[in-house]
Amino acid sequence: MVHNNIQGAVARYLRDLQEQGSLKGTDIANITGVSPPTVSRWSAGTHVPHARTQRMLSDLHYIVARLNEYYTPGEIRLWLYAPHPQLEGQRAIDFIAKDKSEDVIGIVDRLDADAYV
């Protein structure tokens, strides 16, 4: 039962990332370091990612949901892939892939405070 709940949550997160963040399966594969067919199996609910990957997907889902308050899906994708001055010119997507989501969440928090657009 727990396994099915995780499969359903992962599939929903992937669907949300596509709809809210314009992220494709290849984007998710690149971020998580797996093949696109593996992401397809996660989406279909036939496989479950490792715990570290689940956390990474959860962080990405959280960030995209927060950015959805300010940007369109296409803009969110661009935001994730653009170099950010607050990340020393690096891309937010790379920070998420390196398990440094808290740095990206800090930037989103500043969006909420109208300190960075």
N, C-alpha and C positions, 0 to 999 in steps of 0.2 A: 504493500500500500504506500509506504513512504517513497519507494522508488518511483511509482507512478506519479505521485505528487511532484517530485523533482522533475520528472520528464515533462509533465504538463507546464510547470513553471518555466523551465528552460525554453520550451517551444513558444510560450507566450512572450517571454522576454525577447526572443529572436524576432517574432512577429512585430512587437512594439518597436524594436530597433530599426526594422525595415520601414515601418509606417511613420514613426516619429522622427527618425534620424536619417532616413534615406540610405541606411547602411545595407550593403548587399552581403550575400553569403561569403564572397571572397574577402570583403572587408573584415568580417568577423573571423574568418580563417586566418588572415594575416595578423590580426590583433592577438588572437589566442595561440598562434603557432601550430595550427592543425591544417589539414587539407579541406578544401571546399566540400568534398563528399562527407567528411566527418560532420561538418556543420549541417549538412542536409539530413544526416541521420539524427542529429539532435533535434532539428526542426520537426522531423517526422515522429519523434518520441521513441525511436528504437534504441537509442543509446543516450547515456548521460555523461556529461563532461566530468573530469576530475574536480575535486573540491577547489583547488586553486583557480581553475578555469571558471567554475561556478561563481566564485567570488569576483573574478574579473568581469564576467558578464553582468553580475549584479551591480557592480560599480558603474559599468558603462550604461546600463539601463537607468540607474539613478541619475547620472549626469545628463543623459539625453532627455529624460523626463523633466529635469529642472530647466534645461535649455529650451525645451518646448514652450515654456512660458514666455520666451522672448523672441524666438526665431522660428522660421518655417523649417520643415524637414530638410530641404536642400541647403538652407543656411546652416543648420546644425552640422551637417556633414562637412561643409566647408570650414566651419569653426573648429571642428575636431582635427582636421587635416592642416590647418593653417599654422605657421609659426607664431608663437605668442611671446611678446616681450616679457610677460610675467613668468614665463618658463624658460628664460634665457634664450629665446629664439627657437625653442624646440616645439614640436607639435604635441597637442594634448593627447592625441591617440597613442603616441609613443610612451607617454607617461603612464597611461592606463595599462598598456601592454607590459610595462616594466614594474607593475604593481605599485605605482606611485600615484594612485587616483586621488589621494588626499590633496596633492598639489593642485590638481585640476578642480576639485571641489572647492578649494579656496578661491579660485578665480570666479567660479559660479556664485559663491557666497558674496563676493564683491559686486557681482551683477545685481544681486538682490539689494545691496546697499547703494546702488547707483554710483559706485565708485569706479566702475570699468565697463565700457561698452564695446 
